[in-house]
């Protein structure tokens, strides 16, 4: 599974990209990511995407999860991202490789 996150906007208007591939991780880290993806409810969120929020100088997140031929994409404003999605986004941004 490959997970890619792009965070854009914010006060400075910077764009940050990060990605993780479970095939390149230790088994426990790969399982943690699979669990975060499962709990984020991406199937439902992708049907509602983009998730819009309010507020100036907030971030927007673009998440793509690819598993084999299956790809799910969610675009969410910072204020509209549910806690489960934020946990996944933060994990990838914290530990992912810049790309």
C-alpha positions as CSV (number, residue, x, y, z in Angstrom):
1,X,0.0,0.0,0.0
2,X,1.3,3.4,-0.9
3,X,0.0,6.5,0.9
4,X,0.7,10.0,-0.4
5,X,-0.2,13.3,1.3
6,X,0.1,16.8,0.1
7,X,-0.6,19.6,2.5
8,X,-1.0,23.0,1.0
9,X,-2.1,26.5,2.2
10,X,-1.7,27.8,5.7
11,X,-0.5,31.2,6.6
12,X,2.8,30.9,4.6
13,X,1.1,29.1,1.6
14,X,3.7,26.3,1.6
15,X,3.2,22.9,0.1
16,X,4.5,19.8,1.8
17,X,4.5,16.4,0.3
18,X,5.1,13.0,2.0
19,X,4.6,9.4,1.2
20,X,4.9,6.0,2.8
21,X,4.9,2.5,1.2
22,X,4.1,-0.3,3.6
23,X,6.4,-2.6,1.5
24,X,9.3,-0.6,2.7
25,X,8.4,-0.5,6.4
26,X,9.0,-2.7,9.4
27,X,6.0,-5.1,9.8
28,X,4.6,-3.3,12.9
29,X,4.8,0.1,11.2
30,X,3.1,-1.3,8.1
31,X,0.3,-2.7,10.3
32,X,-0.1,0.6,12.1
33,X,-0.6,2.3,8.8
34,X,-3.1,-0.3,7.6
35,X,-5.1,0.2,10.8
36,X,-5.0,4.0,10.4
37,X,-6.3,3.7,6.8
38,X,-9.0,1.2,7.9
39,X,-10.2,3.5,10.7
40,X,-10.2,6.6,8.5
41,X,-13.1,5.3,6.5
42,X,-11.7,6.3,3.1
43,X,-14.4,4.7,1.1
44,X,-17.1,7.0,2.6
45,X,-14.8,10.0,2.7
46,X,-13.8,9.7,-1.0
47,X,-17.5,9.7,-1.9
48,X,-18.0,13.0,0.0
49,X,-14.7,14.5,-1.2
50,X,-13.8,17.3,-1.3
51,X,-14.6,18.0,2.4
52,X,-14.9,21.7,2.8
53,X,-14.2,23.8,5.9
54,X,-14.1,27.4,6.8
55,X,-11.3,29.7,8.1
56,X,-8.6,31.7,6.5
57,X,-5.0,30.5,6.5
58,X,-6.0,26.8,7.0
59,X,-4.4,23.8,5.4
60,X,-5.9,21.6,2.7
61,X,-4.9,17.9,2.5
62,X,-4.9,15.8,-0.6
63,X,-4.6,12.1,0.3
64,X,-4.1,9.2,-2.1
65,X,-4.0,5.6,-1.0
66,X,-3.0,3.0,-3.6
67,X,-3.4,-0.7,-3.1
68,X,-2.6,-2.7,-6.2
69,X,-5.1,-1.4,-8.8
70,X,-7.4,0.2,-6.3
71,X,-6.9,3.9,-5.6
72,X,-8.8,6.1,-3.1
73,X,-8.4,9.9,-3.0
74,X,-9.7,12.3,-0.4
75,X,-9.4,16.1,-0.5
76,X,-10.2,17.7,2.9
77,X,-9.9,21.1,4.4
78,X,-8.2,21.1,7.8
79,X,-11.4,22.1,9.7
80,X,-13.4,19.4,7.9
81,X,-11.1,16.4,8.4
82,X,-12.4,13.9,10.9
83,X,-10.1,12.9,13.8
84,X,-9.4,9.5,12.2
85,X,-8.4,11.0,8.9
86,X,-6.2,13.6,10.7
87,X,-4.4,10.8,12.6
88,X,-3.5,9.2,9.2
89,X,-2.4,12.5,7.7
90,X,-0.2,13.4,10.6
91,X,1.4,9.9,10.7
92,X,2.4,10.1,7.0
93,X,3.5,13.7,7.2
94,X,5.6,13.0,10.3
95,X,7.3,9.8,9.0
96,X,7.0,9.9,5.3
97,X,9.6,10.7,2.7
98,X,9.4,14.0,1.0
99,X,8.5,13.7,-2.6
